[in-house]
Amino acid sequence: MLVKVLYISLDPAMRGWMSEGRSYIPPVGIGEVMRALAAGRVIASKHERLAAGDHVTGLFGVQEYALVSGDAVMKVEAPPSELPVHLGTLGMPGMTAYFGLLDIGRPVVGETVVVSGAAGAVGGLVGQIAKLKGCRAVGIAGGGEKCGHLLSELDFDAAIDYKAENVEAALRERCPDGIDVYFDNVGGEVLDAALANLARNARVVICGAISQYNASNGFTGPSNYMSLLVNHASMTGFVVTDYADRYADGLQQMAEWLRSGKLVSREDIAEGLERFPDTLLRLYKGENTGKLVLKLAEEGE
């Protein structure tokens, strides 16, 4: 089928997709179309399940049109204005937050859940899901505006501004009984600070390490890892595609929470294909709040 791309998802993982080396997916080659999840409208179809006019999401890449297999796309029953939500809360970031927190973090009512990159697409959802599960949610984000967003819009119990506070000291203050679940999106010094404040039997979920993706001298690993031994804690990494066969269940629950007003979905939308490089860099400068999406065209164009 031929798909006209309307919205492109910008995700921190893109930096890793450009890097040569062992990973969970082959790197994008020099001269190839940049890999990207996107949403669009079917222009022409030879697939029995999909017809011209249908809205779909898939791995369409950073381009205006994509020729793809119908078996590799997901049909979306939504108006064009809602397609960005299907790249965020009801897309890969939503599934990342849902399965990463619930399957690996395994939060229990009354526990304290801390998430870094809390004002981003995944982090904001992790905190909200933790609250829905009866936990305290503490978010780490950069700047007063983002921390205010966590408290006033997403209903976090506490926020830590890593740009203005000593994160390790702030975690001791906001989490007096320690951290039961730490969901890490940034790595580096913030991960070390969280490891220093773990509660007994804590679970550390390694989702990403955005602070390290552009490091020129290699990754900085955790020096406080012995806290895992002392606190009988665990640290587990995952990739959301591990849960592909369960996406339908996750999407159903996330959509139900969204419809009932229990989840807030925040999209940060830029416009224009030519702005892709500069817009992508916003992720690594911490300049986005919520899901960063690039809009290419109006539905009628």
URMOUR-V912250 format. One record per backbone hydrogen bond with DSSP energy under -0.5 kcal/mol. CO is the residue of the C=O (numbers start at 1). NH is the residue of the N-H. If there is no record, write none. Layout:
BEGIN
co=CO nh=NH
co=CO nh=NH
END
This chain:
BEGIN
co=1 nh=3
co=1 nh=68
co=2 nh=43
co=2 nh=44
co=3 nh=5
co=3 nh=66
co=4 nh=41
co=6 nh=296
co=6 nh=297
co=7 nh=39
co=8 nh=294
co=9 nh=11
co=11 nh=14
co=12 nh=15
co=12 nh=16
co=13 nh=17
co=14 nh=18
co=15 nh=18
co=16 nh=19
co=17 nh=28
co=29 nh=32
co=34 nh=62
co=36 nh=61
co=37 nh=9
co=38 nh=58
co=39 nh=6
co=39 nh=7
co=40 nh=56
co=41 nh=4
co=42 nh=53
co=44 nh=2
co=47 nh=50
co=51 nh=54
co=54 nh=42
co=55 nh=76
co=56 nh=40
co=57 nh=74
co=58 nh=38
co=58 nh=60
co=61 nh=63
co=64 nh=5
co=66 nh=3
co=66 nh=68
co=69 nh=72
co=70 nh=73
co=72 nh=59
co=74 nh=57
co=75 nh=77
co=76 nh=78
co=79 nh=82
co=80 nh=83
co=82 nh=85
co=82 nh=86
co=83 nh=86
co=84 nh=87
co=85 nh=88
co=85 nh=90
co=87 nh=93
co=88 nh=91
co=88 nh=94
co=91 nh=95
co=92 nh=96
co=93 nh=97
co=94 nh=98
co=95 nh=99
co=96 nh=100
co=97 nh=101
co=98 nh=102
co=99 nh=103
co=99 nh=104
co=100 nh=104
co=100 nh=105
co=101 nh=106
co=108 nh=111
co=111 nh=113
co=111 nh=136
co=112 nh=114
co=112 nh=180
co=112 nh=181
co=113 nh=138
co=114 nh=183
co=115 nh=140
co=117 nh=120
co=117 nh=123
co=119 nh=290
co=120 nh=124
co=121 nh=125
co=122 nh=126
co=123 nh=127
co=124 nh=128
co=125 nh=129
co=126 nh=130
co=127 nh=131
co=128 nh=132
co=129 nh=133
co=130 nh=135
co=131 nh=134
co=134 nh=110
co=136 nh=113
co=136 nh=138
co=137 nh=157
co=137 nh=158
co=138 nh=115
co=139 nh=141
co=139 nh=160
co=140 nh=117
co=140 nh=118
co=141 nh=143
co=141 nh=162
co=143 nh=147
co=144 nh=148
co=145 nh=149
co=146 nh=150
co=147 nh=151
co=148 nh=152
co=149 nh=153
co=149 nh=154
co=150 nh=156
co=158 nh=139
co=160 nh=141
co=160 nh=162
co=161 nh=164
co=161 nh=165
co=165 nh=167
co=166 nh=170
co=167 nh=171
co=168 nh=172
co=169 nh=173
co=170 nh=174
co=171 nh=175
co=175 nh=178
co=178 nh=180
co=179 nh=199
co=180 nh=203
co=181 nh=114
co=181 nh=183
co=182 nh=184
co=182 nh=205
co=183 nh=116
co=183 nh=185
co=184 nh=207
co=184 nh=208
co=185 nh=210
co=186 nh=211
co=187 nh=190
co=187 nh=191
co=188 nh=192
co=189 nh=193
co=190 nh=194
co=191 nh=195
co=192 nh=196
co=194 nh=197
co=195 nh=198
co=197 nh=179
co=199 nh=202
co=202 nh=234
co=203 nh=182
co=203 nh=205
co=204 nh=206
co=204 nh=236
co=205 nh=184
co=205 nh=207
co=206 nh=238
co=209 nh=212
co=209 nh=213
co=212 nh=215
co=215 nh=218
co=219 nh=221
co=220 nh=188
co=224 nh=227
co=225 nh=228
co=225 nh=229
co=226 nh=230
co=227 nh=231
co=228 nh=233
co=229 nh=232
co=231 nh=201
co=234 nh=204
co=236 nh=206
co=239 nh=242
co=240 nh=243
co=241 nh=244
co=243 nh=246
co=244 nh=247
co=246 nh=249
co=246 nh=250
co=247 nh=251
co=248 nh=252
co=249 nh=253
co=250 nh=254
co=251 nh=255
co=252 nh=256
co=253 nh=257
co=254 nh=258
co=255 nh=259
co=256 nh=260
co=257 nh=262
co=257 nh=263
co=258 nh=261
co=263 nh=265
co=264 nh=266
co=266 nh=291
co=267 nh=269
co=268 nh=270
co=268 nh=293
co=270 nh=295
co=272 nh=275
co=273 nh=276
co=275 nh=279
co=276 nh=280
co=277 nh=281
co=278 nh=282
co=279 nh=282
co=279 nh=283
co=280 nh=283
co=280 nh=284
co=281 nh=285
co=282 nh=287
co=283 nh=286
co=290 nh=121
co=291 nh=268
co=291 nh=293
co=292 nh=10
co=293 nh=270
co=293 nh=295
co=294 nh=8
co=295 nh=272
co=298 nh=301
END
